[in-house]
Amino acid sequence: MSTRRDFLHLSAAATAAGVLAAPAAAQAPASSPGRPIPPAGGSQTMLRLATFVPEGGSPPRLGAVRPDGRIIDLSRIANPGFDPARMVSLIEAGPAALERVRQAAASGDGPSVETVRLLAPIPAPTRNVYAVGWNYLEHFAEGQAVRGTHAEYPAHPVFFTKGVNTVNGPYDPIPYDPAVSTAIDWEVELAVIIGKGGRNIAESEAMDHVFGYSVINDTTARDLQIKLHGGQWFKGKSLDGHGPIGPWIVPAADLDPGDLRLQTRVNGVVKQEASTQQMYFKVARIIAELSHGLTLVPGDIIATGTPPGIGNARKPPEFLKPGDVMETEVAGIGTLRNVIQAVPS
């Protein structure tokens, strides 16, 4: 029971049973980690698409979370035109399937979202999560100060990826293994979910390829990222469970990503706060440049960059430790709440 994967599986089972609580050292938030937070904000017509496990541990399925906090089981739609257990199937099915989901959400009923377990909206992506580095000028500057460098700001987006096993649930624990890293940092980001695939997508047409938006925290092992492995980012960004995402996807038609407030809180203390308006490379530019010679497919996840306020740039540096509760919020979408939890020895 010493592997990180075993830890994630065991913690997921505990969360589903509703018994995974925050360690005593963490400040108790309004709603304990491991249980879904009802939606806040957004219009009454905003659609929230989730992957969830019903109370009792049935197989995962898709749901639509209503503004009143009820979750509609999409497996009950007659002839839905998509696999009601797979978010990517719904994405691939196109506008007609999404309209059927809207109708079901408007007229259906279901249990409170607080009684189910939410998974990441796409729990097991088949491709790495794409990510953008240094997409907020102030974050680039704080990184320069830490590194003691004075490079020019990049003329094009800086891309890297996070391994598929980084994807974690919106309320699941993030594993902490001091034998691997003791410098775990936070990075709130807006996540873009690709709907229509393509290659060499024009910037003027890029937004037509967006299915929706979610929240992701590009949780990072700074010691691995900076001191080991030649300074490349992949390993430090790709520890298992270090990419919580969710709590759901809001379709592109329901949300303008141009000015959304982002915030990271650790034990209730605000560490990052900014707006997507401050993004240097906007969503359309990111998609256009990423797709240049590289095919994007439905269900691809793009993390669009983090604002300033990371722990590594603080004086002295601050890092997450077992017992901490990390909350990651993008206003208009939702909030992740993850406990940093020690891996069993």
N, C-alpha and C positions, 0 to 999 in steps of 0.2 A: 504493500500500500504506500510505497514511497515515491511513485512517479507522479508528475504534475497532472498527467491525463487521468490517473486514478483519482486524484484529489478533486478534479473538476467533476468527474462522474459522481463521486460520493456527495459532493456539495450540492450538485444539481438535484440529486434524489432527496436530500434533506430539505432543500428549499421547496420542492414540490409538496412535501409533507407539511410545510409551514413551520418547521422546527429550527431553521437556521437563523439565529439571532445575532445581533451585533455583539462583539466582545465587550465586556464591562468597561474596558478602558476608553471606548468611543463614547462621545456625547450622543445621547439618544435623540434621533431626529423625530419629526412629527409622525412619520410612518416608518416602521422598522424595515431595514433592508431585507430583501427577499420577497416582499409583497408588492404588487403593482400599485402605482400611484394613479389615482383617477385623473382624467384629463383636466387641464386648466387652460383657460383662454381659447382663442379661436372662435370661429363662427359656428352657429348651430348646424350649418350644412357641411362643415369640414369633416372629411372622411379620414379615419385613422385605421390603418391596416396592420394587423398584428398576427404573429404566430404564437399560439398558446397551448398549454396543456390544461384540460379541465380538472377541476377538483376530483380527486380519486385516481389520477394518473393515467387516463386514457391516452391513446396516441396523439401527437401534436396535430393541430389543424389550424386553418386560417380563421381569423375573426375580424369583425369591424367594431371598433370601440365607439360607442355613441357619446355625445356630449354629456349625457346624464350618468356616464360611468358604466353603462351596461355593455356587455360584449356579445355580439351576434355571431353565432356559429355558422360560418359560411358553408360547412359541409351539408347543411340542411337546405341549401338552395337547389331547387329542381333543375336538372340539366344546366349546370352552371357554365359549361364550356371551358372549364379549367380543372386541374387537380386541386381540390380544396385542402390538401395537406401541404402544398408547395407554393410559396410566394412567387417563385420565378415562373411557375406555370400561369399564375394570374397575370403577371407582367407580360408574358409572351402572348397571352390571349387577346390583348388589345382593348380598345375603348368600349366595345360592346359588352365584354365581360365586366369591366369596371362599372358600367352603368347598371348592370344587374346587381352588383354588390351595393351600389348606392341605394337602389330600391329596397333591397333586403335590410339595409341598415336603417332606412327611414321608417319601415313598417314592422320590423321584427322586434323581438324581445329576447332577453337572455339574462344570465347571472351578472352580478357586479364584477367588474374587472378585478377587484380586490380579492376575489375568491378563487382566481385561477393563477397559474404561473405563466408569465410571459417569457418567451424565448427571444433571442435576436430575431428580427423580422425575416432574415434569411439566415437560418441557424448554421447551415453548412455550405457556404459558397464553394463553387467548384474552381474558382480562380482567386488569386491573391487580392486583397484590398489594395486599390491604388490610393496613393496619398501625395499631397503637395506640401513641400517644405517651404518655410520662410514666406508665407503668403500674406503676412501682416508686417508692415515696415518696422513697427516697434519691436516685434519678436525677432526680426533679423538683427536689429540693433542690439538687443539684449544678448543675443548669441555672440555677436561680434565682441562685446565687452568681456564675456566669459572667456572667449578664445584668444582675446588680445590681437585681433586682426582688423583690417580696415579695407576689406574687399568692396568692390562696387556691387550694387544690388543687381541680381540676375535679370537679364533681358527677357528670359523665358522661364516658365514655371519649372521648379525643381521637383522631379518625380522620384518616388521610391515605392516599395510595396511592403505590406504586412502579410505574413503567412496566414493561410486560411484558419489555422487553429488558434489564432489570436481572438477570433470572434467569440464574444461572450454575451450572456444575457444582460438585459438592462438592470436587473436587481440581483445578479449572481455574484459570488465572491471573486475577487481577483487574487490569484495565488501569489504568495510571497515566500520565496526560497532564498535564504541568505547565502546558500552555497552557490547560487547563480548570480544574484544581484542584490545589493543593499542601497541602490540609488534609483528607486522607482518614482517616476515623475508623472505629472498630469498634463493633458493637452485636450481641452474642449475643442470640438470641431463640428461644423455642419457636414453631414454626409449626403452625397448625391447618389441616387439610384438610377442607373441607366434603364430606359424602357425600350427604345428602338435602337438596335445595334447599328454599327457602321464604321467605316474607315475613311480617313481624310474628310471629316465632317467640317463643313464651313462654319465659322463662328456665327454667321448670321442665321444659321439653321440649327445651331447646337441645342438650343432650349427645347426644340421639338423632340429631342432624343432623351429628355429627362422624364422618368416615370414619377419620381417623387423625392422626398427629403426625409432624413432621419437625423439622429444625434449619435455621435461617436466620440469616444475618448481615446486618443492615440497614446495610450499609456506606454511609457518608454523607460527602458533600463539604461540610464545615462552612462553608467560605468562601462557597459558593453558597447554602447554607441560611440563613446568618445575615446576610451582608453584601450579597447581591445579590437581585434579583427580589422586593423588597418584604418580605423576611423570611418569605415562605411556604416550605413545606417540600418541595413536590413536586419541583422541579428538583434540589435538592441530594441528594435521596433516589433519583433516577431515572437516574443515569449508567449507560450500558450496562455490563453485567457486574458491577454493584455490588450483587448480591443472591444470593450463593451459597446453595444450598439442597440438602438431602439428609442423609446419603448415600442414604437410603431413607425410606419411610413405614412407620411401625409402626401397624397398625390399632388403633382405639380400644379394642376389647375386650381388647387385649394390654397396655395401659399405662394407669396412673393418672397424669394430668398434675399432680396436686396438690402433689407435693413432689419435683421433679426438680432436680438440681444443674446450674446453667449456668456455663460458664467460657469466657473468651476468653484465649488466650495469643498473644503476639507474640514470635517467636524464642525460644519456650520460657518466657517470663516471663509469669506470670499477671497479667492486667490487669483482668478482671472475674470475680467469683465470687459466686453467690447461689443461691437456690432459687426455683422457681416458687411456692412457698408464700408468698413475699413479694409476689406480684402483687396489686395493689389491686383491680382488676377481674378476676374469675376468668373462665375460658373461657365458661361459660354466660351470664354477664352481657354479655360482649363480643358474643357471637352475637346475643343478644336485642336489644341496642341497635343493632348494625350493621344487622340485618334490619328494623328499624322503618321501614316504608315503602320498603325497598330489598330487592329480591329477590336472595337468594343462590342459587347454582347449584352442582351437583356439580363438584368440582375447584377451587373457589375456595380461595385461600391467604390465611390471616390470620396476620400476624406480631404476636405478643401483647405486645410491649414489651420494653425492655432494662433490666437492672439498672444500678446505679452503676458507675463505673470507666472511663467513656469518656475518650478522649484529650483532648478539648477542655476538659474540666473539670480536668485536671491542672495542676500549677504547677511548671515552665512547661508549656504544652500539648504534647502528644505526638501526632504523626500518622504514618501509615504512609508508607513510602518504598520505592522499588524495591529488591528483594532481601529484604524482610521476608517472613516466613512467618507467616500468621495462621491460628491453629487455633481453631475454634468448636465447643464440645462441649455437648451436653445428655445427661447421664448416663442410661442406659437406652435411648437412641436411637442416638447415634453422634457422630462427629467429622468436621468439614469441615477441610480443610487447603488453603489457597490462598496462592500466591506473589503478591506485589505486583510486577507486571512492567511496565517502561516500554513505552509504545506506540512502535513504530518511527517514526522521523522521516522 
